[in-house]
């Protein structure tokens, strides 16, 4: 069984992520196959619209399959992860700049690499089950796949809050935050896909978006996450005493201090373009195995699952501006380029 089903039907090209048992996590080969299909369809007159979907009821895409990269990194082989990220980011940019309309159907879990696959396209559909999150700081990464670009454009400090806490967005939140465009009841999705296949026209029905708890919380988020450093944000959360602050603080205490400080630096100020974001993210992920906390984060969360990572910085106060700058310095000959 193919990890990604690629087919043409009527006026549509359809990419179906087909690893439901793994919550449709992206592999390197999926990224390469999806890119090849999308490039072939650019000049294909039979394809007027592209549909992105995930098999199974639980997830559109739960992220990138990072365990293999981390295990190779533990053996001193950093090339597997670096090549995956390089090709994945190229796919992310292609999806965002695609010359034909792309409609993504974002059901269930849409996390990390799933946001990069379905959350940068021209028409992003969410439904009742949608749960969007960027949980990378918990595994010693940063919100990549264009995540720093998306998060920097969320109103107020909510983007920083989402990137630091991995808080999940329901459909109303995803639309409010700019991670999605259209709420359509999931019972209507089969008919809508059939319409797209028949017409090739992304004429999506208009439904009112659900309420956004995130929007309602935004004044509180702005107050608590406006400080200039991660230690200062944590101090504000500690002093607040609310249930919301306690939940956010618990999330921050789980994360890699270096990842959080770097996320703050990358979101504030945000990158000017998606390509700039991806280039900066690649500098960080390229170094994440030998200079960051990625291998330890994946070990603790996904391999041994002891949930007890030993980060290289014992506290957020230990991370210096120089530490962050070293992770984001240009890579010279290894720099990520859009046309590689």
N, C-alpha and C positions, 0 to 999 in steps of 0.2 A: 504494500500500500504506500502510495506516495505521500510524503510529508506535506506537500502542497499540491492541490488539484488545480490544473491550469486548463481552461477550456474556453471556447467561443460558443456562444449561444445567441442566435438572433443577431441583434445589433450590439451585443455586449461581450466584452472580455471579462472572465470571472476568475478570481484568485480565491481559493478556499483553503485556509490553513487547516491542516488535517492531522493534528496530533491531539485529539480530545483528551486522551489519557494523560497528557502532559500539559493540559490547559492551553494547547496550541502555542507553546513556547517556540520562539524562533531559533532555528539552527542556522549555521553559516550557509549550508546548502539551500535552505529555503530562501534566504536573502538573494543568493546568486540566481536561483531559478526565477524568482519573482522579478528581479531586475531584467533578466533576459526576455521574459514575456512582455513586460511593459515596454521595453525598447522596440521589440518587434511590432507591437500594436500601434506605435506612434504613426507609422506610415501605412497601416492596414486599413483600407477603406471600409472593411466590414465591421470594424470596431468603432463605435461612436461614443461609448461610455464604458467605464471599467467599474466592476463591483468587487469589493473586498468583504470577505465574510470568514467566520470561523466555525468549524464543525463542532457538534456537541452542544449541550445546553448550558455549560458552565462558564465558558470564556470565549471572547473574541481572540484575545491573545494575552497571556499572563506575563509576558516579558521575553527577554533573551535567555537562551539556554546556556547559562554562564558556568555551570559546574564543570564541563569539559575544559573550558579555558582555565579555570582555577586549578584543576588537577594537573594540567600540563604545566602551569606556572609553578606548582609545588615541586616539579621535577626540573625546574630551571628553563623550561621552554615557554618563552613569552610570546613567540610568534603566532601561536594559534589564536590567542585572544586579540592580539593587535591586528591580525589580518581580518578576523571577524568584524571587529569594530570599524575598521577602515571601509570594508565593503557594505556593512549595515548602514553607515552614515551616508554613503553614496546613494544607497537605495532611498533613505529618508529624504534626501534633497530631490531626487527624481520624482518621488511621490508628491512632494510639495509643489514642484514646478511643472508638473505634467501638463502637456498642452490639450489634453482631452479631459472632460469631467470624470472624476473618480468619486464614487459613492461608497462610503464604508459603513457597515452595519455593526455597531459597537455594543454587543450584548455581553452581559456577565462581566467577568474580570477583564479590564483593559489597563494593563500596568506596564510601566517601563518601556521595553521594546515594543509592546503593543500600542502604546501611544505614538511611538515613532512610525509604526506601520500604518495605523488607521487614523491617527489624530492630526495629521498635517495636510490632508487632502482637501479637495474643494468642497465636498459635501459629506458632513459627518453626522450620522444618524445615531441617536441613542434611544433606549427604551426603558421599560420599568426595571429591568434587572441590572442595568449598567452600573458598574463600580469602577471608577477611574482613579489611579494613584501612581505616584512616582516614589517608590520605596528604596531607591538606590543607596541612600546614606546608611541604611541598616546593614548593607553588605559591603561597606567600604568603597562604594563608588560615589558618583555625583549624578544628578538627574541629566542623563545624556540623551541621545537620539533626538536632539533638538529641544530637550526638556528645559534647558536654561532659557531658551528663546521664548517658549510658551509661558513659562512661569514668570518671566520678567514682565510680561504683558497683562498679567492678572491684576485687577484693580487693587490699589493699596498695597498692603503687606501680605495679602492672602497667598500670593505666589510663593513667597519665602516660607510662609507657614506650611504650605502643601509640600514643598521640597524638603523641609526639615523634619516634618512629622510623619510623612507618608499617609496623611489623612485621606480617606476615600471620599470621592465625589460621586453622588448619585446623579441622575440625568439632569435635574435642575441646576445643580452645582456646576456640572461640566459645561453646560451652555453659558451660565453666568461667567465662568472663569475663562471662556474662550477655547475650551478643549473640544467643543462640539457645536453643531449648528441647529439641528432639528430634533425635536422629540416627536416620535411616531410610535404609537402602541405596537408592541411586538406582534400581536395577532395580525396586524396589517402588513407585516414585512413580506410574506410570500407573494401577496398580490402586487405589492410595490416592485419587488424584484422582477416579477413577470412583466410588469409594465415597462420597466427599464429595458428588459431584454427585447420586448416587442418594438419599442419606439426609439431607443437610444437617446432619449431626452430625459435629463434629470429634473423633471417637473415634480417636485416633492410636495405632498400635501402640507398644509399649515395647521399645526396643533399648538395650543398654548403650552409653554414649557411648565413643568412642575415647579413648585416653590423651591427656592435654594436656601437651605439652612446656612450654607457658607456665606451667602450675601447678608443674611440676618446677623451673622456673627462678625461681619467685617469690621465694625467699629471697635469691637473688643480685640480682634486680631491686630488691627492697625496700632492700637495702644500698646499691646504687649510685645509686638515684634518689630517695633520701630527703632530699637537700639542699634548702635553701630557695630556691635560684636556679639558673638555667640554667648560668651560669659555674661554680658550685660542683658541679653534676652533671657537667659536662664534666671538671672537675678530678678528680673521683672516678673517672671512666671512664679518664682518662689514666693515673692512678696504678695502676689495677687490673692492666692488662697482659694480661688474658685475651682469648681470641678473641671471646667474647661482648661484652666491653666495647669491643673494637676495632671490631666491626661496628656497635654502637650509636653509638659516637662518630663513625664515618664518616657515618652517617645524620644525626646532629645537625649536623655541619659543612656538610651540603648545604642545610639548611633556612633559611628566613627567621628571623633573630634576633627580630624583633618578633612573628612568629607564635608562636614557641616560648615567649617570655616571657608572651604573652597566654594561650596554652593552659594554662600552669602556673597563672596567676592564676584562670582560669575553672574549672579542675578542683579546685583546692585553695583554699578549700573548694568543694565542688560545689554546684550549684544545688539548691534545695529541691524543685522540680517541673520537669517537662518544659517547661511553658509558660514558666517563668522562664528556663530554659536557652535556649529559642528566642528570647525577647525579647533576652537578652544577646548571643546569637550574631548577631542581626540588627543590633544596634548596631555590632558589629565589621565584619560583611560590608558594611553600608551605607557604611562609611568605607574599605573595603579598597582601592578603586581610586584615590581621590585622596589618601589619607593612609597607606595600607598598601603592601604589596609584591605585591598580586595580579596586576596587569597585567604586571609584570616576571617574576613567577614563571611565569605561563602562557606568556609569550613564550619563556622559556628552556626550559621543559619540553615544551610542547605545540605551539607555533607554529614557531619557528626550530629548536627541539630541539638547541641547542648545549650545553645543560646547564651554562651558565655565567651564572647570574643575578647581577646586580649589586644586592644588597639595599641599602636606604637606611641600614642600620646595618652597618658593616664587621665588627663582632664582637658577640657576645652581651653583652659587658661594656658596650657603648655604649647598650644599651636601658635606659631609666630607668623607675621606677615611674610617673612622670608620663606617659611615652609610652603605657604600657599603659592607664592611667586615661583618657587622652584618647580611646582607641579604644572604650572601654566606657561612656562618658558617655551619659546619656539623650539621645534624639533629639528631644524635644519633639513637635511636630506630626507628625514622621515615625516616631514610635515604632511598633514592631510590636504589633498587638493580635490576640488570638485570633479575634475575630468580624468581622474586616474582610472 
